[in-house]
Amino acid sequence: MKRRVLGRTGIEVGEVGIGTWELSGDVWGAKDDNVSLAAIRAGLDAGANLVDTAADYGNGHVEELVGRLLAERPRDEVVVATKVRPECGVWAPRPERPIAEFFRPEWIRSECEASLRRLGTDHVDLLFLHTWNRSWGHEDDWFGEMAALKAAGKIRAIGISVADEGVGDANVQIARGQVDVVQVVHSVFQQEPEHTLFPLADRHSVGVISRSPFSSGALVQEWSAGMTFPEGDWRATWAGPGWVEEQVRMREQVDEVIAASGLDRPAFCLAYVLGDDRVAAVLPGSADPDHVRANCAASGGPELDPAVRERATALWRERRIHGTFNGSG
């Protein structure tokens, strides 16, 4: 698999990583741990080296699964990213919410230590705060704690995973030099980061990891108006009225562009994201080993013809497609 350097960290990551939220066994429906482990192994065997997880995925369960895989391989062969969940459990904080409700220094340290125990390792390569608030630009205590963890060798790089609708929310931290890596929703549907985040990240040599390239399945699955999701699947309860229908409408427009590319839907979506060289890696999520292998095969695949890419960007510029609450897929 082709590798890219993650900003100023110097860490080399496979350009297609392994997203693990779908393995959680809670908000994506029940999962078989043996199949989940096989999915991660499939990605690693296909050349991926970046595994992205979080304390909140199955309340630590996915970290434990990743830890079992780490025990099978040399530690330096796998780049592990995990995330500190907000203490108050709110994932898209409003501007008036203080950072003390989310990321006290003591909370950051205790959550890092708990993640290390579940992962069975003495360090994580990338530690993200699992949301952010644009009103926290003046805050420093969180950074002091993250910097201390970095100095102690418990983490190699400091990251912020911005909320789905808050593409530029961590731009102040990027400009202040407090962030090594940022994770953001970026897909054919959500092209805003290319304008409001990537130029600044590039200027400050901050690594970018794109998530949700398939928009929670809407871009690659056969969704239809009025469809329902299985019990236990977050999409069955979190999506508002008309959400599925809007996703289907937008996907149908993108399908016309995909047909012109000669690629299937997943390959097109990954090629679109990786076509921006400011992106170090993309994180498609899947609990299916065959899907993971196919996603990894997109690395080094054909690039989008510039005319085809222009058609995709025109859809976004004309607001015929747009970003939305995506989840992790």
Secondary structure, 3 states (H helix, E strand, C coil): CCEEECHHHCCEEECECEECHHHCCCCECCCCHHHHHHHHHHHHHCCCCEEECCCCCCCCHHHHHHHHHHCCCCHHHCEEEEEECCCCCCCCCCCCCCHHHCCCHHHHHHHHHHHHHHHCCCCEEEEEECCCCHHHCCCCHHHHHHHHHHHCCCEEEEEEECCCCCCCCCHHHHHCCCCCEEEEECCCCCCCHHHHCHHHHHHCCCEEEEECCCHHHCCCCCCCCCCCCCCCEHHHCCCCCCHHHHHHHHHHHHHHHHHHHCCCHHHHHHHHHHCCCCCCEEECECCCHHHHHHHHHCCCCCCCCHHHHHHHHHHHHCCCCCCCCCCCC
